[in-house]
Amino acid sequence: MSVTPSSASKLPASDYVIFGGTGDLSFRKIFPAFFWRYLDGQLTDDFRLFATSRRAFNIRDFAEALRPFCEDAFASGYATEERWQAFLKIIQIVIMDVANGDGVSSLVTQIREKASIDRPTIFYLAIAPSLFGSAVQMLKNAGLASPQARLVVEKPLGNDSASSRTINEKLAAVFNESQIYRIDHYLGKETVQNLMVLRFANVIFESLWSNQHIDHVQITVAETIGVGKRADYYDRFGATRDMVQNHLLQLVCLVAMEPPTYFAADQVRDEKLRVLRALRPLSLDDLALGQYAGYREELGEASNTETYVAMRLSIDNWRWAGVPFYIRTGKKLEQQASEIIITFKNLAHDIFAKSGGDKLSDYPNRLVIRLQPSEGLRLHMTSKQPGPGGMRLSPSDLNLSFEETFEERLPDAYERLLMDTARGNQTLFMRGDEVMAAWSFIDPILAMSANIAPARYVTGSMGPDDTLLEMDGRQWIDPDQDWR
């Protein structure tokens, strides 16, 4: 399962500081990702990880809390106790309070022990956005916001254009845009990156990637879980802010963007920005909202917050004019799956229709891009059923499972994104103007949604009945559960 890393894949010696280093995100995602990269040899013993904590925490307590989230590495036989102990040695706990700066002097002392122009320091703000301003000002006052420093921030970056602008202005007051990495973990998924390669490295797809050949696009991000312990947060945000403003709009951008001049961070982000600015404002007929039965009981009060949202998007440019993009996301749905489905137009003339067989329109060509689980690509084609008896048409698939094809473990999205922050590669991170363009599109939708009572839907269904596709003579294509 492992691949011996090349020397080129190793990261330069760096100091990586995680503010909120003993929080939920750090234990669930950040440090397990670092552990996997350490096992693959990308993190050397000269790479230092600092976990800040407001409360007393020693490395033994830290290791005990982290270990359950790293058990998959041990279960696979890839990790050993010796490697685990070696990994723990590159982690240091710093007791400090980001809000008031207490304890920052200890962090300054430890970083300056190895400080050099060639040794970058990366600060990951795994803390509440309300503390971003205090954190970056503290770094400035402590002399840690050097030209080689980088800043990594988690969503949510505000809950509307105004609040997002305020947060970004606080970041920009201390760090240049070239130093800021806004994480969207969807962009780190293997299949999302393969989407760009699929389009821009394969003539058979890029030549078909337009309104001449594509009928419509569907993007589904379905979750089986409810809001759980995030009920208070979720009720303030809802599905539109939590998922559409960032994850789904970024997927739309990657599907719809023009080819960049070359593959570099700002070239890619320029093209994504053009898509966001070409989105046509939504009307009420383009929007459907839902809330799963039992949500209000979980919250403990009445609420019209949407846990399901579906939209019909139109992109006003030459490539996509007339091609609807249908997007939907929701909680407590039938299955956990994220898919992009490209449905191609039927042939102008069906030569088999008069032979008494099936119609070609019964089996449209589709490209299914599975983001999770079981990442891969599937091309739905039409073929002839074997044997005598006439020209009997039948749907068939060309299937590319990444895990089976490449016979190795697929890294988690955070693994790739963390490594990119350490390398200084911003390609998979949102630029400030991208964030603001997304909010500019979403703000009117939020204002419109405030006057809509979401339709109730049954837990375990695929959401409420909506007519977004029916009005266009289409229907939702539910994620394929038989994906191997």
C-alpha positions in Angstrom: 0.0 0.0 0.0 2.8 2.4 0.7 5.0 4.1 -1.9 8.6 4.9 -1.1 8.8 8.7 -1.1 11.3 10.4 -3.3 13.6 13.0 -1.9 11.7 15.6 -3.9 8.5 14.8 -2.0 10.1 15.6 1.4 9.1 18.9 2.8 11.6 21.6 3.7 12.4 21.9 7.4 9.6 24.1 8.8 7.8 25.2 11.9 4.1 24.5 11.8 2.0 26.1 14.6 -1.6 25.0 15.0 -3.6 27.5 17.1 -6.4 25.4 18.7 -4.0 22.5 18.5 -5.9 20.5 21.1 -9.3 21.1 19.6 -11.7 18.8 17.7 -10.4 19.7 14.2 -6.8 19.2 15.2 -7.4 15.7 16.7 -9.8 14.6 13.9 -8.1 15.9 10.9 -4.9 18.0 11.2 -2.6 15.8 13.3 -3.7 12.5 11.8 -2.9 14.0 8.4 0.5 15.0 9.6 1.0 11.5 11.0 0.3 9.8 7.7 2.7 12.2 5.9 5.3 11.5 8.6 4.9 7.7 7.9 5.4 8.4 4.2 8.6 10.2 4.9 7.5 13.7 3.8 8.0 15.1 7.3 11.6 14.8 8.5 12.6 14.8 12.1 13.7 18.5 11.6 10.1 19.4 10.9 8.5 20.9 14.1 4.8 20.9 15.0 3.5 23.2 17.7 0.0 22.7 19.2 -1.2 25.6 21.3 -3.7 25.0 24.1 -5.3 27.4 26.6 -5.4 24.7 29.3 -2.6 22.7 30.8 -1.7 19.8 28.4 1.4 17.6 28.3 2.5 15.4 25.5 1.3 12.3 27.2 -2.3 13.7 27.5 -2.0 14.9 23.9 -0.9 11.5 22.6 -3.7 9.7 24.5 -6.3 12.0 23.0 -4.9 11.8 19.4 -4.2 8.0 19.2 -7.9 6.9 18.5 -7.9 9.1 15.4 -4.7 7.5 14.1 -5.8 3.9 14.6 -6.4 3.3 10.9 -2.7 3.7 10.3 -2.0 1.0 12.8 -4.8 -1.3 11.6 -3.4 -1.2 8.1 0.0 -2.4 9.4 1.6 0.8 8.1 2.3 2.4 11.4 4.4 0.9 14.2 4.8 1.9 17.8 8.3 3.0 17.1 7.2 5.4 14.4 4.4 6.7 16.6 6.9 7.6 19.3 9.2 9.2 16.8 6.3 11.3 15.5 5.4 12.5 19.0 8.9 13.8 19.4 8.4 16.5 16.7 5.3 17.8 18.5 5.6 20.5 21.2 2.7 21.8 23.3 2.6 25.5 23.9 0.2 26.8 26.6 -1.1 30.2 25.5 -4.3 32.2 25.0 -4.8 33.5 21.5 -7.4 36.0 22.7 -5.1 38.0 24.9 -1.6 36.8 23.9 -0.7 35.2 27.2 2.1 32.7 26.6 3.1 33.9 23.2 6.6 34.7 24.5 7.3 31.0 24.9 6.3 30.3 21.3 8.5 33.2 20.1 11.5 31.7 22.0 11.0 28.2 20.5 10.6 29.4 17.0 13.6 31.7 17.1 15.8 28.8 18.1 15.8 27.7 14.5 14.6 30.8 12.7 16.1 31.4 9.3 15.1 32.8 5.9 15.0 29.3 4.5 12.8 27.9 7.3 9.2 28.9 6.8 6.8 29.2 9.7 3.1 28.3 9.0 0.4 29.4 11.4 -2.9 27.4 11.2 -5.9 29.1 12.8 -8.0 26.1 13.8 -10.0 28.5 16.1 -13.2 30.5 15.9 -13.2 33.2 13.1 -14.0 35.7 15.8 -10.5 35.2 17.1 -8.7 35.6 13.7 -8.2 39.3 14.2 -6.7 38.9 17.6 -4.5 36.0 16.4 -2.9 37.8 13.5 -2.4 41.0 15.5 -0.7 39.0 18.2 1.6 37.5 15.6 2.5 40.9 14.3 3.2 42.3 17.8 5.3 39.3 18.6 7.4 39.8 15.4 6.3 36.4 14.0 4.5 37.8 10.9 7.7 37.7 8.8 7.9 37.7 5.0 8.4 33.9 5.0 5.5 33.2 7.3 2.2 31.8 6.0 -1.3 31.9 7.5 -3.9 29.0 7.1 -7.5 29.8 7.9 -10.6 27.6 8.2 -14.1 28.4 7.2 -16.5 29.9 7.9 -15.0 33.2 6.7 -18.1 35.2 7.7 -21.8 34.6 7.3 -22.3 37.2 4.5 -20.4 39.7 2.4 -20.0 42.3 5.1 -18.7 40.0 7.8 -16.4 38.1 5.3 -14.9 41.4 4.2 -14.2 42.4 7.8 -12.4 39.1 8.5 -10.4 39.3 5.3 -9.4 42.9 6.0 -8.1 41.9 9.4 -6.0 39.2 7.8 -4.8 41.5 5.0 -3.7 44.1 7.6 -0.9 41.7 8.7 -0.3 39.3 5.9 -0.1 39.7 2.1 -2.5 37.8 0.0 0.4 35.6 -1.2 0.8 34.4 2.4 -2.8 33.5 3.1 -4.2 30.0 2.6 -8.0 29.6 2.9 -8.7 25.9 3.2 -11.7 24.2 1.5 -11.1 20.5 2.1 -13.1 19.5 -0.9 -10.4 21.0 -3.1 -7.9 18.5 -1.6 -9.8 15.4 -2.7 -8.1 13.3 -5.2 -11.0 13.2 -7.6 -11.5 17.0 -7.6 -7.9 17.4 -8.7 -8.3 14.6 -11.2 -11.2 16.6 -12.7 -8.7 19.2 -13.9 -6.5 16.5 -15.4 -9.5 14.8 -16.9 -10.5 18.0 -18.7 -7.2 19.6 -19.6 -5.0 16.5 -20.4 -7.5 14.5 -22.4 -8.7 15.8 -25.8 -11.7 13.4 -25.8 -13.3 15.3 -22.9 -12.2 18.9 -23.4 -13.4 18.8 -27.0 -16.9 17.8 -25.7 -16.9 20.1 -22.7 -19.4 22.8 -23.7 -23.0 23.6 -24.5 -22.7 21.9 -27.9 -22.4 18.5 -26.3 -23.5 18.7 -22.7 -27.2 18.7 -21.7 -26.9 19.5 -18.0 -24.7 19.0 -14.9 -25.8 17.7 -11.5 -23.7 18.0 -8.4 -24.9 16.2 -5.2 -23.3 16.3 -1.8 -25.5 14.1 0.4 -24.9 13.4 4.1 -26.6 10.8 6.3 -25.8 12.5 9.6 -27.8 15.3 11.2 -26.5 18.4 12.9 -25.5 16.6 16.1 -23.3 18.7 18.4 -23.1 21.4 15.8 -26.8 22.4 16.2 -26.2 25.9 17.6 -23.6 26.7 14.9 -25.6 25.1 12.1 -28.8 26.9 13.0 -27.0 30.2 12.5 -25.7 29.2 9.1 -27.8 26.5 7.4 -27.0 24.4 4.3 -26.6 27.4 2.0 -23.8 29.1 4.0 -22.3 25.9 5.3 -22.0 24.0 2.0 -23.1 26.0 -1.1 -21.1 29.2 -0.6 -17.8 27.3 -0.5 -17.8 23.6 -1.3 -20.5 23.4 -4.1 -19.6 26.7 -5.8 -16.0 25.6 -5.9 -17.0 22.3 -7.6 -19.1 24.3 -10.1 -16.0 26.5 -10.8 -13.8 23.5 -11.5 -16.3 21.9 -13.8 -17.1 25.2 -15.7 -13.7 27.1 -15.7 -11.8 27.8 -18.9 -8.4 26.2 -19.4 -5.8 28.4 -17.6 -2.8 29.5 -19.6 -0.7 27.2 -17.5 -1.2 25.3 -14.3 -0.3 27.8 -11.6 -2.1 29.2 -8.6 -3.3 32.5 -9.8 -3.9 31.3 -13.3 -6.3 28.7 -12.0 -7.9 31.1 -9.5 -8.4 33.7 -12.2 -10.5 31.3 -14.2 -12.6 30.2 -11.2 -13.3 33.8 -10.4 -14.6 34.4 -13.9 -17.1 31.6 -13.4 -18.4 33.1 -10.1 -18.8 36.4 -11.8 -20.7 34.9 -14.7 -23.4 33.2 -12.4 -26.8 34.6 -13.2 -28.8 35.8 -10.1 -31.3 33.2 -8.9 -35.1 33.6 -8.9 -37.5 31.9 -6.6 -38.1 29.3 -9.3 -34.4 28.3 -9.1 -34.4 27.5 -5.4 -35.8 24.7 -3.2 -35.3 24.4 0.6 -35.9 21.6 3.0 -35.6 20.6 6.6 -35.4 17.1 7.9 -38.1 15.9 10.3 -36.8 16.0 13.8 -34.4 18.9 13.3 -36.4 21.3 15.5 -36.5 18.6 18.2 -32.7 18.3 18.1 -32.4 22.0 18.3 -34.9 22.4 21.0 -36.8 25.2 19.4 -38.7 26.2 16.3 -36.5 27.1 13.3 -36.8 27.7 9.6 -33.1 26.9 9.0 -32.6 24.8 5.9 -30.9 21.5 6.2 -31.4 20.8 2.4 -31.0 23.2 -0.5 -31.2 22.7 -4.2 -30.5 25.3 -6.9 -30.6 25.6 -10.6 -27.6 27.7 -11.7 -27.0 29.4 -15.1 -23.6 30.5 -16.2 -23.8 33.4 -18.6 -20.9 32.8 -20.9 -20.4 31.4 -24.4 -19.3 27.9 -23.2 -22.2 27.3 -20.9 -25.1 29.3 -22.2 -28.3 27.2 -22.0 -26.7 24.4 -19.8 -28.3 24.3 -16.3 -26.1 23.3 -13.4 -28.3 21.6 -10.7 -26.7 21.5 -7.3 -28.1 20.0 -4.0 -26.9 19.2 -0.6 -28.6 18.0 2.6 -28.4 16.2 5.9 -30.1 13.1 7.0 -30.4 11.9 3.4 -30.5 8.3 2.2 -26.8 7.8 1.7 -23.4 9.5 2.2 -22.1 10.4 -1.2 -20.7 13.3 -3.3 -21.0 13.1 -7.1 -20.7 15.3 -10.2 -22.7 13.9 -13.1 -22.2 15.3 -16.6 -25.1 14.3 -18.9 -24.3 14.6 -22.6 -26.8 15.5 -25.3 -28.4 12.8 -27.4 -27.3 12.3 -31.0 -29.2 14.4 -33.5 -30.3 11.3 -35.4 -30.9 7.8 -34.0 -30.1 5.2 -36.7 -31.4 2.4 -34.5 -34.8 3.8 -33.7 -36.6 2.3 -36.7 -35.1 -1.2 -36.1 -37.5 -1.9 -33.3 -34.9 -1.7 -30.6 -34.5 0.7 -27.7 -34.0 4.4 -28.3 -30.6 6.0 -27.7 -32.3 8.6 -25.6 -33.1 5.9 -23.1 -29.4 5.5 -22.3 -27.8 9.0 -22.4 -24.0 9.1 -22.1 -23.0 10.3 -18.6 -19.7 10.9 -16.9 -20.0 10.3 -13.2 -17.2 11.8 -11.0 -17.4 10.3 -7.5 -15.7 12.4 -4.8 -16.7 10.2 -1.9 -16.8 7.4 -0.9 -14.9 5.1 -3.3 -13.3 7.9 -5.3 -13.3 7.4 -9.1 -14.7 8.0 -12.5 -17.5 6.1 -14.4 -18.5 6.7 -18.0 -22.0 5.5 -18.9 -22.1 4.4 -22.5 -24.4 2.5 -24.8 -23.4 -0.9 -26.3 -25.0 -3.9 -28.0 -26.1 -6.8 -25.9 -24.1 -9.9 -27.0 -25.8 -12.7 -29.0 -28.2 -13.0 -31.8 -31.7 -11.5 -31.8 -31.2 -8.1 -33.4 -29.6 -4.9 -32.4 -30.5 -4.8 -28.7 -29.0 -1.8 -27.0 -27.8 -1.9 -23.4 -26.2 0.6 -21.0 -22.6 -0.3 -20.1 -19.9 1.4 -18.0 -16.2 2.2 -18.2 -15.1 2.3 -14.5 -12.0 3.8 -13.0 -11.7 3.2 -9.3 -8.6 5.2 -8.1 -7.9 2.8 -5.2 -8.1 -0.3 -7.3 -6.3 1.2 -10.3 -3.3 2.7 -8.4 -3.3 0.0 -5.7 -2.4 2.4 -2.9 -4.1 4.3 -0.2 -5.6 7.6 -1.2 -4.4 10.4 1.1 -7.0 12.4 3.0 -7.8 15.8 1.6 -6.1 17.5 4.6 -2.9 15.6 4.0 -2.5 17.2 0.5 -3.6 20.6 1.6 -1.3 20.7 4.6 1.6 19.7 2.5 0.8 22.4 0.0 0.8 25.1 2.7 4.2 23.9 3.8 5.5 24.0 0.2 3.9 27.4 -0.5 1.6 26.2 -3.2 -1.7 28.2 -3.3 -3.4 26.5 -6.3 -6.0 24.6 -4.2 -6.8 27.5 -1.9 -9.3 30.3 -2.4 -8.1 33.8 -3.0 -9.8 36.7 -1.3 -11.6 38.0 -4.4 -13.0 34.5 -5.0 -14.5 34.4 -1.5 -16.1 37.8 -1.9 -17.5 36.9 -5.4 -19.1 33.8 -3.9 -20.7 35.8 -1.1 -21.9 38.4 -3.6 -23.8 35.6 -5.4 -25.1 34.0 -2.1 -26.2 37.2 -0.3 -29.4 37.7 -2.5 -30.2 34.1 -2.1 -30.1 34.3 1.7 -32.3 37.4 1.6 -34.8 35.5 -0.6 -34.6 32.4 1.6 -35.6 34.3 4.7 -39.1 34.5 3.4 -39.4 30.8 2.5 -40.5 28.0 4.9 -38.4 24.9 4.1 -40.4 21.8 3.1 -40.1 19.0 5.6 -38.6 15.7 4.4 -38.3 12.3 5.8 -35.0 11.1 7.3 -33.4 8.6 5.0 -35.0 10.0 1.9 -33.1 12.1 -0.8 -34.8 15.3 0.4 -38.1 17.0 -0.3 -39.8 16.8 -3.6 -38.7 19.7 -5.7 -39.6 20.7 -9.2 -36.4 22.3 -10.3 -35.6 19.5 -12.8 -39.2 18.5 -13.5 -39.9 21.9 -14.9 -37.1 21.3 -17.4 -38.2 17.7 -18.2 -35.3 16.2 -16.2 -35.0 14.4 -12.9 -32.4 14.0 -10.1 -30.0 11.2 -10.6 -29.4 9.7 -7.1 -25.9 8.6 -6.3 -25.1 5.0 -7.4 -24.8 2.8 -4.3 -23.2 0.0 -6.3 -19.9 1.7 -6.7 -16.8 -0.5 -6.6 
